[in-house]
Amino acid sequence: MSVPNLAALRQYRSSGVTSQISDASPHRLIAMLYDGALERLALAASGITWNNLDAKLRGIDSTMAIIEHLLCVLDYKAGGDIASRLAALYDYMMRRLLQAKLNNDLAAVNEVTKLMRTLQSGWDAIAPKVG
């Protein structure tokens, strides 16, 4: 049995994600960001639990980058009060993740995970009807 070529696997995964992004609606792109954040939060939680500094840092840093992107794409004109409330929530999540990063605070990661799941659930509920 041969060992898979890791570079080829990464390229395959990258091309699949690129294809999904190019075909995705704006609503789906945000859903993908929520999915990615939840995957990375799981990595961070695992890193804290198993004392794996690399996993913790990759998980937290990449989640923070996703949240930063979500903050940057908020449309305050169209979103009004909802956009402002999301910005405040994203800011809070960023602060909790920084605390988790500095103090190995699993409770903070779990709190952000719960908040992200709530956002994801709400976002999925308003998915545009395809018909």
C-alpha positions as CSV (number, residue, x, y, z in Angstrom):
1,M,0.0,0.0,0.0
2,S,1.5,3.3,-1.0
3,V,1.6,6.4,1.2
4,P,-0.6,9.3,-0.3
5,N,1.3,12.3,-1.6
6,L,0.4,15.0,0.9
7,A,1.1,17.8,-1.5
8,A,-1.3,16.2,-4.0
9,L,-4.0,15.8,-1.3
10,R,-3.6,19.4,-0.3
11,Q,-3.9,20.5,-3.9
12,Y,-7.0,18.3,-4.4
13,R,-8.6,19.8,-1.3
14,S,-7.7,23.3,-2.3
15,S,-9.1,22.9,-5.8
16,G,-12.3,21.5,-4.4
17,V,-12.7,24.5,-2.1
18,T,-11.9,26.9,-4.9
19,S,-14.5,25.3,-7.0
20,Q,-17.1,25.6,-4.2
21,I,-16.3,29.2,-3.7
22,S,-16.5,30.2,-7.3
23,D,-20.0,28.6,-7.6
24,A,-21.3,29.7,-4.3
25,S,-24.0,32.4,-3.6
26,P,-23.1,35.2,-1.2
27,H,-25.3,33.4,1.4
28,R,-23.5,30.1,0.9
29,L,-20.1,31.9,1.2
30,I,-21.0,33.1,4.7
31,A,-22.3,29.6,5.6
32,M,-18.9,28.2,4.5
33,L,-17.1,30.7,6.8
34,Y,-19.3,29.6,9.7
35,D,-18.5,25.9,8.9
36,G,-14.8,26.7,8.6
37,A,-14.8,28.6,11.9
38,L,-16.5,25.7,13.7
39,E,-13.9,23.2,12.3
40,R,-11.1,25.4,13.5
41,L,-12.7,25.9,16.9
42,A,-12.7,22.1,17.2
43,L,-9.0,22.1,16.4
44,A,-8.4,24.7,19.1
45,A,-10.4,22.9,21.7
46,S,-8.5,19.7,20.9
47,G,-5.2,21.5,21.1
48,I,-6.1,22.9,24.6
49,T,-7.4,19.6,25.8
50,W,-4.3,17.6,24.7
51,N,-1.8,20.3,25.4
52,N,-0.9,20.6,21.7
53,L,0.3,24.2,21.3
54,D,0.5,24.1,17.5
55,A,-3.1,22.9,17.1
56,K,-4.4,25.4,19.7
57,L,-2.7,28.3,17.9
58,R,-3.7,27.2,14.4
59,G,-7.3,26.7,15.5
60,I,-7.6,30.0,17.4
61,D,-5.6,32.1,14.9
62,S,-7.5,30.9,11.9
63,T,-10.9,31.3,13.6
64,M,-10.0,34.8,14.5
65,A,-9.1,35.5,10.8
66,I,-12.5,34.1,9.8
67,I,-14.3,36.3,12.3
68,E,-12.2,39.3,11.2
69,H,-13.4,38.6,7.6
70,L,-17.0,38.3,8.8
71,L,-16.6,41.7,10.5
72,C,-15.2,43.3,7.3
73,V,-18.0,42.1,5.1
74,L,-20.9,43.4,7.3
75,D,-23.1,45.8,5.4
76,Y,-24.1,48.4,7.9
77,K,-26.2,50.3,5.5
78,A,-28.4,47.4,4.5
79,G,-28.1,45.5,7.8
80,G,-28.7,48.4,10.1
81,D,-29.1,47.4,13.8
82,I,-28.5,43.7,13.0
83,A,-25.1,44.4,11.4
84,S,-24.2,46.5,14.5
85,R,-25.2,43.8,16.8
86,L,-23.3,41.2,14.8
87,A,-20.2,43.4,14.9
88,A,-20.4,43.6,18.7
89,L,-20.9,39.9,18.9
90,Y,-17.9,39.2,16.6
91,D,-15.8,41.6,18.7
92,Y,-16.8,39.8,21.8
93,M,-15.9,36.4,20.2
94,M,-12.5,37.8,19.2
95,R,-11.8,38.9,22.8
96,R,-12.8,35.5,24.2
97,L,-10.5,33.8,21.7
98,L,-7.7,36.0,22.7
99,Q,-8.3,35.0,26.3
100,A,-8.4,31.4,25.3
101,K,-5.1,31.8,23.4
102,L,-3.3,33.5,26.3
103,N,-4.7,31.3,29.1
104,N,-5.5,27.9,27.5
105,D,-9.1,28.7,28.4
106,L,-11.2,25.8,27.0
107,A,-14.4,27.4,28.4
108,A,-13.8,30.5,26.2
109,V,-13.4,28.3,23.1
110,N,-16.5,26.4,24.0
111,E,-18.5,29.6,24.5
112,V,-17.4,30.9,21.1
113,T,-18.3,27.5,19.6
114,K,-21.8,27.8,21.0
115,L,-22.2,31.3,19.8
116,M,-20.9,30.3,16.3
117,R,-23.3,27.4,16.2
118,T,-26.2,29.7,17.1
119,L,-25.2,32.1,14.3
120,Q,-24.9,29.3,11.9
121,S,-28.3,27.9,12.8
122,G,-29.9,31.3,12.3
123,W,-28.0,31.8,9.0
124,D,-29.1,28.4,7.7
125,A,-32.7,29.2,8.7
126,I,-32.8,32.2,6.4
127,A,-31.3,30.4,3.4
128,P,-32.7,31.6,0.1
129,K,-35.3,29.3,-1.4
130,V,-34.0,27.5,-4.5
131,G,-36.8,26.4,-6.7
